[in-house]
């Protein structure tokens, strides 16, 4: 475990503030562990005076284990913990809190829902996925606390300033009445406690005389404020991070805080860990070429320890399904060459981008695990509508299928006409025997289903869309609900494209059921078990942070995917570029980036990040 010059310089830092800029694969965990050892053995700092802060429990455990390996002994009373864990521990000591005072995520969403309904929050009832909508509301509430914003001066662009302010106050009031605190309160309340009670702050300052912070680029304003207070007046604050890997803007993190550190502590030592031990030189050089287009960053000259290796491969494909087949073929080739499935990862911007690939891998029985849940298209109401039409076309006359699509588009068929477990067109005619105009509608419905019976799924869906009028139904539905027509038609287009390679409807049914069963199994495994599984890892770029693989595929390298379509501001685009940089630097020896020419029936262009990579 020998150290290079930069690592040794960081480790040997004595007192006062120090910022270590640690690029991907630069050995930061080892550097922190050796730094703790140095403090104890060389500078005779008592272990109980050292506090090490990370962002996740997993990272804290990993850091503790690495320190144990470095020291060659167990039982050293150095404190390792997360920001929330440490700050909550301080609050428990000060306010005698216990587990019953903590809001779980589910309780938090339920409380926000309750208060939103009190305020007649119409969008909640109209949301396609209520839980996702509540998560977004919760995130914006949390963002105010994470950034120490004044709610009275805060302007919510998405929800409207006055309305959102009322919801915020209503949620906070109810939470206070229940004597509950949420995740962000751990930070806010600790900050408030230290500001109001300098005596309590002094006790904790005496306890922790040396503070080390990992992944410093991910801190939000409230976390930074508290750790600064905790480190004063000695300011033995040792922070390690990479502003180029700051990708959690949605929860208040921003690379500017690393810039602020240099201003807040002008005397701080600055060390650059400038050697990448993880990736081949071609990968390091390509990633640096992309990230150099960001303006708000520390300029870094990083060199690779490894040789050039293979060049980064950029692949153009027709559409997501072809992309899935291409990735499948490459995975098979690498596996035959001796690279195990678990040494390969496929990264994407959002879970939606992985739907086509997951179907291809499932169909071809390639083992894979997913770090995040992928929602099945066929569980979307549009997917359920299409499948119901196709089931009816195959003579599957269950009542649920008739009920689902009877009025999609509008046929004016009532639920009363479909009371029996088995419904038929004849039973519908008997019910409406005195209404000639309804007879025509039922006859047309039956005729449409006969037209679909022997068609391939792709052609059948096209008939449902244009011949039966499902597209027009979706437009009317979107207008009535006040939601995006384009988003609904995009879902429909994706379902149709995914059906292209199947010859019969029954064949497609088998695929869809197998796929849904596979997703349920993946969901049951959970994140940790999945991470340990023997399969290709599928995960978002965010989920890949801190991980590394021999072979990395980055899919959907298109405008609208990466950078994400909602990233409009300069700050947002720079964060998207940082996220792409994170994805690229997960690869050790092979990096394959693909983009599609067409998605959901529309032409799409390669990502600007791909173009930046190719510019030499």
C-alpha positions as CSV (number, residue, x, y, z in Angstrom):
1,X,0.0,0.0,0.0
2,X,2.6,2.5,-1.0
3,X,1.6,6.1,-1.7
4,X,2.5,8.4,-4.6
5,X,3.8,11.9,-3.9
6,X,0.4,13.6,-3.9
7,X,-1.2,11.0,-1.6
8,X,1.8,11.2,0.8
9,X,1.5,15.0,0.8
10,X,-2.2,14.8,1.7
11,X,-1.6,12.2,4.4
12,X,1.2,14.1,6.1
13,X,-0.8,17.3,6.4
14,X,-0.7,18.4,10.1
15,X,-3.2,21.0,11.3
16,X,-5.6,23.4,9.7
17,X,-7.9,23.0,6.7
18,X,-6.9,20.9,3.7
19,X,-8.8,20.2,0.4
20,X,-7.9,17.1,-1.5
21,X,-9.1,17.0,-5.1
22,X,-9.4,13.3,-5.8
23,X,-10.3,12.3,-9.4
24,X,-11.9,9.0,-10.3
25,X,-9.8,6.0,-9.4
26,X,-7.1,8.1,-7.6
27,X,-7.1,6.1,-4.4
28,X,-9.0,8.5,-2.1
29,X,-10.2,5.8,0.3
30,X,-6.7,4.6,0.9
31,X,-5.5,8.2,1.3
32,X,-8.2,8.9,4.0
33,X,-7.4,5.7,5.8
34,X,-3.6,6.4,5.8
35,X,-4.4,10.0,6.9
36,X,-6.2,8.7,10.0
37,X,-3.3,6.3,10.7
38,X,-0.8,9.2,10.4
39,X,-2.8,11.4,12.8
40,X,-2.8,8.6,15.4
41,X,0.7,7.2,15.0
42,X,2.8,10.2,14.0
43,X,0.9,13.2,15.5
44,X,-0.4,11.3,18.6
45,X,-4.0,12.4,18.1
46,X,-6.3,10.3,20.3
47,X,-8.6,8.1,18.1
48,X,-11.8,9.3,19.8
49,X,-11.0,12.8,18.7
50,X,-11.3,11.9,15.0
51,X,-14.5,12.1,13.1
52,X,-14.9,10.7,9.6
53,X,-18.0,11.6,7.7
54,X,-19.3,9.9,4.6
55,X,-22.6,10.0,2.6
56,X,-23.8,6.4,2.9
57,X,-23.7,3.7,5.6
58,X,-22.0,1.4,3.0
59,X,-19.3,4.0,2.5
60,X,-18.8,4.4,6.2
61,X,-18.4,0.6,6.7
62,X,-16.0,0.4,3.7
63,X,-13.9,3.3,5.1
64,X,-13.8,1.7,8.6
65,X,-12.7,-1.6,7.1
66,X,-10.0,0.0,5.0
67,X,-8.7,1.9,8.1
68,X,-8.7,-1.4,10.1
69,X,-6.6,-3.0,7.3
70,X,-4.2,-0.1,7.3
71,X,-3.8,-0.1,11.1
72,X,-3.6,-3.9,11.3
73,X,-5.8,-3.8,14.4
74,X,-9.4,-3.5,15.4
75,X,-11.2,-1.6,18.1
76,X,-9.8,1.9,17.5
77,X,-12.5,4.4,18.7
78,X,-12.5,6.6,15.6
79,X,-16.0,7.7,14.8
80,X,-17.2,6.8,11.3
81,X,-20.7,7.9,10.2
82,X,-22.9,9.6,7.7
83,X,-23.9,13.3,7.9
84,X,-27.4,12.4,8.9
85,X,-26.3,9.7,11.3
86,X,-23.8,12.0,13.1
87,X,-26.1,15.0,13.2
88,X,-29.0,12.8,14.4
89,X,-26.8,11.4,17.2
90,X,-26.2,15.0,18.3
91,X,-29.9,15.7,18.3
92,X,-30.7,12.5,20.2
93,X,-28.3,13.6,22.9
94,X,-29.7,17.1,23.1
95,X,-33.4,16.4,22.7
96,X,-33.8,12.8,23.9
97,X,-35.2,11.7,20.6
98,X,-35.8,8.1,19.7
99,X,-36.9,6.0,16.6
100,X,-40.6,6.9,17.2
101,X,-39.8,10.5,16.4
102,X,-38.5,9.7,12.9
103,X,-40.7,9.8,9.8
104,X,-40.2,7.0,7.4
105,X,-40.3,7.8,3.7
106,X,-43.7,6.2,3.4
107,X,-45.0,8.2,6.4
108,X,-43.6,11.3,4.9
109,X,-45.3,10.8,1.5
110,X,-48.6,10.0,3.3
111,X,-48.4,13.2,5.3
112,X,-47.6,15.3,2.3
113,X,-50.5,13.7,0.5
114,X,-52.8,14.3,3.4
115,X,-51.9,18.0,3.6
116,X,-52.0,18.4,-0.2
117,X,-55.6,17.0,-0.4
118,X,-56.6,19.4,2.4
119,X,-55.4,22.2,0.1
120,X,-57.3,20.7,-2.9
121,X,-54.2,20.0,-4.8
122,X,-55.7,18.9,-8.1
123,X,-52.5,17.7,-9.7
124,X,-52.3,14.9,-7.2
125,X,-55.5,13.3,-8.3
126,X,-54.4,13.7,-12.0
127,X,-50.9,12.3,-11.6
128,X,-50.2,9.2,-13.6
129,X,-48.0,7.9,-10.7
130,X,-49.1,9.3,-7.4
131,X,-46.0,8.1,-5.5
132,X,-43.6,9.6,-8.0
133,X,-45.5,12.9,-7.8
134,X,-45.3,12.8,-4.0
135,X,-41.5,12.1,-4.2
136,X,-41.0,15.1,-6.3
137,X,-43.0,17.3,-3.9
138,X,-41.0,15.9,-1.0
139,X,-37.7,16.6,-2.9
140,X,-38.6,20.3,-3.3
141,X,-39.6,20.6,0.4
142,X,-36.2,18.9,1.3
143,X,-34.3,21.2,-1.1
144,X,-35.4,24.3,0.8
145,X,-34.0,22.8,4.0
146,X,-30.8,21.5,2.4
147,X,-30.0,24.9,1.0
148,X,-31.1,27.0,4.0
149,X,-33.7,28.9,1.9
150,X,-36.2,31.2,3.5
151,X,-39.6,29.7,2.6
152,X,-41.1,33.2,2.6
153,X,-38.8,34.3,-0.2
154,X,-38.8,31.0,-2.0
155,X,-40.4,30.9,-5.5
156,X,-41.5,27.5,-6.7
157,X,-41.5,27.5,-10.4
158,X,-43.2,24.2,-10.8
159,X,-46.0,24.5,-8.2
160,X,-46.6,28.2,-7.8
161,X,-45.1,30.2,-5.0
162,X,-48.1,30.9,-2.8
163,X,-49.6,27.4,-3.2
164,X,-46.3,25.7,-2.5
165,X,-45.7,27.9,0.5
166,X,-49.1,26.9,2.0
167,X,-48.3,23.3,1.5
168,X,-44.9,23.7,3.1
169,X,-46.3,25.4,6.2
170,X,-49.1,22.9,6.4
171,X,-46.7,19.9,6.2
172,X,-44.3,21.4,8.7
173,X,-47.1,22.3,11.1
174,X,-48.6,18.8,11.1
175,X,-45.2,17.2,11.5
176,X,-44.5,19.4,14.5
177,X,-47.9,18.5,16.0
178,X,-47.1,14.8,15.7
179,X,-43.6,15.4,17.2
180,X,-42.0,13.9,14.1
181,X,-38.9,14.9,12.2
182,X,-37.9,14.0,8.6
183,X,-34.6,13.3,7.0
184,X,-33.7,16.9,6.3
185,X,-34.8,18.0,9.8
186,X,-31.7,16.2,11.1
187,X,-29.5,18.7,9.3
188,X,-31.7,21.8,9.9
189,X,-32.3,21.2,13.6
190,X,-28.6,20.4,14.2
191,X,-27.6,23.7,12.6
192,X,-30.2,25.6,14.6
193,X,-29.1,23.9,17.8
194,X,-25.5,24.9,17.3
195,X,-26.5,28.5,16.5
196,X,-28.7,28.8,19.6
197,X,-26.6,26.9,22.0
198,X,-22.8,27.7,21.8
199,X,-22.3,25.7,25.0
200,X,-23.5,22.5,23.3
201,X,-21.5,23.3,20.2
202,X,-18.4,23.7,22.3
203,X,-18.8,20.2,23.8
204,X,-18.9,18.6,20.4
205,X,-16.0,20.8,19.1
206,X,-13.9,19.5,22.0
207,X,-15.0,15.9,21.3
208,X,-14.1,16.0,17.6
209,X,-10.8,17.9,17.1
210,X,-10.0,16.4,13.7
211,X,-12.8,16.1,11.0
212,X,-12.4,14.3,7.7
213,X,-15.2,14.5,5.0
214,X,-15.4,12.1,2.1
215,X,-17.2,12.9,-1.2
216,X,-17.1,16.6,-0.2
217,X,-18.5,17.6,-3.7
218,X,-21.9,16.1,-2.6
219,X,-22.5,18.3,0.5
220,X,-25.4,20.7,0.5
221,X,-25.3,24.1,2.2
222,X,-26.8,23.0,5.5
223,X,-24.3,20.1,5.9
224,X,-21.5,22.5,5.1
225,X,-22.7,25.1,7.6
226,X,-22.8,22.5,10.4
227,X,-19.5,20.8,9.7
228,X,-17.8,24.3,9.6
229,X,-19.2,25.1,13.0
230,X,-18.1,21.7,14.3
231,X,-14.6,22.2,13.0
232,X,-14.1,25.7,14.5
233,X,-12.0,27.2,16.0
234,X,-9.1,24.8,15.2
235,X,-10.4,24.2,11.6
236,X,-8.7,20.9,11.3
237,X,-11.0,20.1,8.4
238,X,-9.7,17.6,5.9
239,X,-12.1,17.4,2.9
240,X,-11.8,15.0,-0.1
241,X,-13.8,15.3,-3.2
242,X,-14.0,16.0,-6.9
243,X,-16.0,18.9,-8.2
244,X,-16.2,17.1,-11.5
245,X,-18.3,14.4,-9.8
246,X,-20.9,16.6,-8.2
247,X,-24.1,15.1,-9.5
248,X,-26.7,15.5,-6.7
249,X,-28.0,19.0,-7.5
250,X,-31.5,17.7,-6.9
251,X,-30.8,17.4,-3.2
252,X,-28.8,20.6,-2.9
253,X,-25.3,19.5,-3.7
254,X,-23.3,21.9,-5.9
255,X,-19.7,22.1,-7.0
256,X,-19.7,25.7,-6.0
257,X,-19.3,24.7,-2.3
258,X,-15.8,23.3,-3.2
259,X,-15.0,26.7,-4.6
260,X,-16.5,28.3,-1.5
261,X,-14.2,26.2,0.7
262,X,-11.1,27.9,-0.9
263,X,-12.6,31.3,-0.1
264,X,-13.7,30.4,3.4
265,X,-10.3,28.9,4.2
266,X,-7.8,30.9,2.1
267,X,-5.0,29.3,4.1
268,X,-6.1,25.8,3.2
269,X,-3.6,23.4,1.7
270,X,-4.8,22.1,-1.7
271,X,-3.6,18.7,-3.0
272,X,-4.5,17.1,-6.3
273,X,-4.5,13.3,-6.5
274,X,-3.4,13.4,-10.1
275,X,-3.0,9.7,-10.9
276,X,-5.9,7.5,-12.1
277,X,-5.2,3.9,-11.2
278,X,-8.6,2.5,-12.4
279,X,-9.0,3.2,-16.1
280,X,-7.0,2.7,-19.3
281,X,-5.4,5.9,-20.6
282,X,-7.8,6.2,-23.6
283,X,-10.7,6.3,-21.2
284,X,-9.1,8.8,-18.9
285,X,-8.2,11.1,-21.8
286,X,-11.7,10.8,-23.4
287,X,-13.4,11.6,-20.1
288,X,-11.2,14.7,-19.5
289,X,-11.9,15.9,-23.1
290,X,-15.7,15.9,-22.2
291,X,-15.5,17.4,-18.8
292,X,-13.2,20.2,-20.0
293,X,-16.3,21.8,-21.6
294,X,-17.6,22.7,-18.1
295,X,-16.7,26.2,-17.0
296,X,-17.3,26.0,-13.2
297,X,-14.6,23.6,-12.1
298,X,-11.0,23.3,-10.9
299,X,-8.7,22.7,-13.9
300,X,-7.0,19.3,-13.3
301,X,-4.2,17.5,-15.1
302,X,-4.8,13.8,-14.5
303,X,-2.7,11.0,-15.9
304,X,-3.5,7.3,-16.2
305,X,-1.3,4.7,-14.5
306,X,-2.4,2.1,-17.1
307,X,-1.5,1.9,-20.7
308,X,-3.6,3.3,-23.5
309,X,-5.7,0.1,-23.9
310,X,-8.6,-0.1,-26.3
311,X,-10.0,3.1,-27.7
312,X,-13.5,4.2,-26.6
313,X,-16.0,2.6,-29.0
314,X,-18.9,4.7,-30.1
315,X,-21.7,2.8,-31.8
316,X,-24.7,4.1,-33.8
317,X,-27.8,2.0,-33.9
318,X,-31.2,2.3,-35.4
319,X,-33.5,2.3,-32.3
320,X,-33.5,1.1,-28.7
321,X,-34.4,-2.5,-29.5
322,X,-31.5,-2.7,-32.0
323,X,-29.3,-1.1,-29.3
324,X,-30.4,-3.8,-26.9
325,X,-29.5,-6.5,-29.4
326,X,-26.1,-4.8,-30.0
327,X,-25.3,-4.7,-26.3
328,X,-26.4,-8.3,-25.9
329,X,-24.0,-9.4,-28.7
330,X,-21.1,-7.5,-27.1
331,X,-21.9,-8.9,-23.7
332,X,-21.8,-12.4,-25.2
333,X,-18.5,-11.8,-26.9
334,X,-16.8,-10.4,-23.8
335,X,-18.2,-13.3,-21.7
336,X,-16.7,-15.8,-24.2
337,X,-13.4,-13.9,-23.9
338,X,-13.3,-14.7,-20.2
339,X,-14.9,-11.5,-18.7
340,X,-17.6,-12.6,-16.2
341,X,-21.1,-11.1,-16.3
342,X,-20.6,-9.4,-13.0
343,X,-17.6,-7.5,-14.3
344,X,-19.8,-5.8,-16.8
345,X,-22.3,-2.9,-16.3
346,X,-24.8,-1.0,-18.5
347,X,-25.4,2.6,-17.5
348,X,-28.1,4.9,-18.5
349,X,-29.5,8.3,-17.5
350,X,-32.9,7.2,-16.3
351,X,-34.5,3.8,-15.6
352,X,-36.8,4.3,-18.6
353,X,-33.8,4.2,-20.9
354,X,-33.2,0.6,-19.9
355,X,-36.6,-0.8,-20.7
356,X,-35.8,-2.0,-24.2
357,X,-32.5,-3.5,-23.2
358,X,-34.0,-5.3,-20.2
359,X,-36.5,-6.9,-22.5
360,X,-33.8,-8.1,-24.9
361,X,-31.7,-9.6,-22.2
362,X,-34.7,-11.2,-20.6
363,X,-35.7,-12.7,-23.9
364,X,-32.2,-14.1,-24.5
365,X,-31.8,-15.3,-20.9
366,X,-28.7,-13.3,-20.1
367,X,-28.5,-13.0,-16.3
368,X,-28.6,-9.4,-15.1
369,X,-29.4,-7.5,-12.0
370,X,-30.8,-4.0,-11.6
371,X,-29.8,-1.6,-8.9
372,X,-33.0,0.5,-9.4
373,X,-36.5,-0.6,-10.1
374,X,-37.6,-0.5,-13.8
375,X,-41.3,0.0,-14.3
376,X,-42.9,-2.3,-16.8
377,X,-44.5,-0.5,-19.8
378,X,-47.1,-3.2,-19.8
379,X,-48.3,-2.1,-16.3
380,X,-48.9,1.5,-17.6
381,X,-52.6,2.0,-18.3
382,X,-51.7,2.3,-22.1
383,X,-49.9,-1.0,-22.0
384,X,-52.9,-2.6,-20.2
385,X,-55.3,-1.1,-22.8
386,X,-53.3,-2.5,-25.7
387,X,-52.9,-5.9,-24.1
388,X,-56.7,-6.0,-23.4
389,X,-57.5,-5.3,-27.1
390,X,-55.1,-8.1,-28.2
391,X,-56.5,-10.5,-25.7
392,X,-60.0,-9.9,-27.0
393,X,-58.7,-10.4,-30.6
394,X,-57.6,-13.9,-29.5
395,X,-61.0,-14.8,-28.1
396,X,-60.0,-14.3,-24.4
397,X,-63.4,-12.9,-23.4
398,X,-62.8,-12.2,-19.7
399,X,-64.9,-9.4,-18.4
400,X,-61.8,-7.3,-17.4
401,X,-60.7,-7.0,-21.0
402,X,-64.1,-5.8,-22.2
403,X,-64.4,-3.3,-19.3
404,X,-61.0,-1.9,-19.9
405,X,-61.4,-0.8,-23.5
406,X,-65.1,-0.6,-24.0
407,X,-65.0,3.1,-24.1
408,X,-61.4,3.7,-25.3
409,X,-62.4,5.2,-27.7
410,X,-65.9,6.2,-26.6
411,X,-68.6,3.6,-27.6
412,X,-71.1,4.5,-24.9
413,X,-71.2,1.0,-23.6
414,X,-72.2,0.9,-19.9
415,X,-70.8,-1.3,-17.1
416,X,-74.3,-2.6,-16.5
417,X,-74.1,-4.4,-19.9
418,X,-71.0,-6.3,-18.7
419,X,-72.1,-7.7,-15.3
420,X,-71.4,-11.3,-16.0
421,X,-67.9,-13.0,-15.5
422,X,-67.8,-13.8,-19.2
423,X,-68.9,-11.2,-21.6
424,X,-69.5,-11.7,-25.4
425,X,-70.5,-9.5,-28.2
426,X,-73.8,-11.5,-28.4
427,X,-74.5,-10.6,-24.7
428,X,-73.9,-7.0,-25.5
429,X,-76.3,-7.1,-28.4
430,X,-78.9,-8.7,-26.2
431,X,-78.6,-5.9,-23.7
432,X,-78.9,-3.2,-26.4
433,X,-81.4,-5.0,-28.6
434,X,-83.7,-2.0,-28.7
435,X,-81.0,0.4,-29.8
436,X,-80.0,0.0,-33.4
437,X,-77.2,2.6,-33.2
438,X,-75.6,0.6,-30.4
439,X,-75.8,-2.5,-32.5
440,X,-73.7,-0.8,-35.1
441,X,-71.0,0.1,-32.6
442,X,-70.9,-3.5,-31.2
443,X,-70.7,-5.0,-34.7
444,X,-67.8,-2.7,-35.5
445,X,-66.0,-3.6,-32.3
446,X,-66.4,-7.3,-33.1
447,X,-65.3,-6.7,-36.7
448,X,-62.2,-4.8,-35.5
449,X,-61.2,-7.7,-33.2
450,X,-61.5,-10.1,-36.1
451,X,-59.2,-7.8,-38.2
452,X,-56.6,-8.0,-35.5
453,X,-56.7,-11.8,-34.9
454,X,-54.1,-13.0,-37.3
455,X,-51.9,-9.9,-37.5
456,X,-48.4,-9.6,-36.1
457,X,-48.4,-7.5,-32.9
458,X,-46.8,-4.4,-34.6
459,X,-49.4,-4.3,-37.3
460,X,-52.2,-5.0,-34.8
461,X,-51.2,-2.1,-32.6
462,X,-51.0,0.2,-35.6
463,X,-54.6,-0.9,-36.4
464,X,-55.7,-0.2,-32.8
465,X,-54.1,3.3,-33.1
466,X,-55.4,4.4,-36.4
467,X,-58.2,2.0,-37.4
468,X,-59.9,1.9,-34.0
469,X,-58.9,5.4,-33.0
470,X,-56.8,4.9,-29.9
471,X,-54.5,7.7,-30.7
472,X,-57.4,10.1,-30.8
473,X,-58.7,8.7,-27.5
474,X,-55.3,9.5,-25.9
475,X,-55.3,13.0,-27.2
476,X,-58.8,13.6,-25.7
477,X,-57.7,11.9,-22.4
478,X,-54.6,14.1,-22.2
479,X,-56.6,17.3,-22.8
480,X,-59.2,16.3,-20.2
481,X,-56.6,15.4,-17.5
482,X,-54.3,18.4,-18.3
483,X,-51.3,16.1,-18.9
484,X,-48.9,15.9,-21.8
485,X,-50.3,14.3,-25.0
486,X,-46.7,13.8,-26.2
487,X,-45.7,11.8,-23.1
488,X,-48.7,9.4,-23.6
489,X,-48.1,8.9,-27.3
490,X,-44.4,8.3,-26.5
491,X,-45.4,5.4,-24.2
492,X,-47.6,4.0,-26.9
493,X,-45.0,4.3,-29.6
494,X,-42.4,2.5,-27.4
495,X,-44.8,-0.4,-26.8
496,X,-45.4,-0.7,-30.5
497,X,-41.7,-0.6,-31.3
498,X,-40.9,-3.3,-28.7
499,X,-43.4,-5.6,-30.4
500,X,-41.8,-5.4,-33.8
501,X,-39.7,-8.6,-33.7
502,X,-42.7,-10.9,-32.7
503,X,-44.6,-12.8,-35.4
504,X,-47.8,-13.6,-33.5
505,X,-49.8,-12.1,-30.7
506,X,-49.6,-15.2,-28.6
507,X,-45.8,-15.3,-29.0
508,X,-45.8,-11.7,-27.7
509,X,-48.0,-12.6,-24.8
510,X,-45.5,-15.2,-23.7
511,X,-42.7,-12.6,-23.9
512,X,-44.6,-10.0,-21.9
513,X,-45.5,-12.4,-19.1
514,X,-41.9,-13.7,-18.9
515,X,-40.7,-10.1,-18.8
516,X,-43.1,-9.0,-16.1
517,X,-42.2,-12.1,-14.0
518,X,-38.5,-11.3,-14.4
519,X,-39.0,-7.7,-13.2
520,X,-40.9,-9.0,-10.1
521,X,-38.0,-11.3,-9.3
522,X,-35.5,-8.4,-9.7
523,X,-37.7,-6.3,-7.4
524,X,-37.8,-9.0,-4.8
525,X,-34.0,-9.3,-4.7
526,X,-33.4,-5.8,-3.6
527,X,-30.4,-3.5,-4.2
528,X,-27.8,-5.2,-2.0
529,X,-28.5,-8.7,-3.1
530,X,-28.6,-7.5,-6.7
531,X,-25.2,-5.8,-6.3
532,X,-23.7,-9.2,-5.2
533,X,-25.4,-11.2,-7.9
534,X,-23.8,-13.0,-10.8
535,X,-25.1,-11.0,-13.7
536,X,-24.6,-7.9,-15.8
537,X,-25.3,-4.9,-13.7
538,X,-28.0,-2.5,-15.0
539,X,-28.1,0.9,-13.3
540,X,-28.5,4.6,-13.7
541,X,-25.5,6.9,-13.9
542,X,-26.3,8.2,-10.4
543,X,-26.4,4.6,-9.1
544,X,-23.0,3.8,-10.6
545,X,-21.2,6.5,-8.6
546,X,-18.3,5.1,-6.6
547,X,-18.4,1.7,-8.5
548,X,-16.1,0.3,-11.2
549,X,-16.3,-2.5,-13.8
550,X,-14.0,-4.1,-16.3
551,X,-16.5,-3.3,-19.2
552,X,-19.0,-0.4,-19.2
553,X,-21.7,0.2,-21.7
554,X,-23.3,3.7,-21.8
555,X,-26.6,3.5,-23.7
556,X,-29.0,6.1,-25.1
557,X,-26.2,8.6,-25.6
558,X,-28.7,11.0,-27.2
559,X,-29.9,14.5,-26.7
560,X,-32.9,14.3,-24.4
561,X,-31.5,11.3,-22.5
562,X,-28.1,12.7,-21.7
563,X,-28.3,15.6,-21.2
564,X,-31.8,15.0,-19.8
565,X,-34.5,16.8,-21.7
566,X,-35.4,18.9,-18.6
567,X,-31.9,20.3,-18.2
568,X,-32.2,23.8,-19.7
569,X,-29.9,26.1,-17.7
570,X,-26.2,26.3,-17.9
571,X,-25.9,24.9,-14.4
572,X,-28.1,22.0,-15.2
573,X,-26.3,21.1,-18.4
574,X,-22.9,21.2,-16.6
575,X,-24.3,18.8,-14.0
576,X,-25.5,16.5,-16.8
577,X,-22.0,16.6,-18.3
578,X,-20.5,15.7,-14.8
579,X,-22.9,12.8,-14.7
580,X,-21.7,11.6,-18.1
581,X,-18.1,11.9,-16.9
582,X,-19.0,9.8,-13.8
583,X,-20.4,7.1,-16.2
584,X,-17.4,7.1,-18.4
585,X,-14.9,6.8,-15.5
586,X,-16.5,3.7,-14.1
587,X,-14.8,1.7,-16.9
588,X,-11.5,0.0,-16.2
589,X,-10.5,-1.4,-19.6
590,X,-13.4,-1.2,-22.1
591,X,-15.9,1.6,-22.6
592,X,-18.7,1.3,-25.2
593,X,-21.1,4.2,-25.8
594,X,-24.1,3.8,-28.1
595,X,-26.7,6.2,-29.4
596,X,-29.9,5.6,-31.4
597,X,-31.0,7.3,-34.7
598,X,-34.7,6.9,-34.0
599,X,-36.7,6.6,-30.8
600,X,-40.4,6.1,-30.6
601,X,-40.9,6.8,-34.2
602,X,-38.9,10.1,-34.2
603,X,-35.5,11.0,-35.4
604,X,-33.1,11.8,-32.5
605,X,-29.6,13.2,-32.5
606,X,-26.4,12.0,-30.7
607,X,-25.6,13.7,-27.4
608,X,-23.4,16.8,-27.4
609,X,-21.3,14.8,-24.9
610,X,-20.6,12.1,-27.6
611,X,-19.7,14.8,-30.0
612,X,-17.3,16.4,-27.5
613,X,-15.7,13.0,-26.9
614,X,-15.1,12.6,-30.6
615,X,-13.6,16.0,-31.1
616,X,-9.9,15.6,-31.0
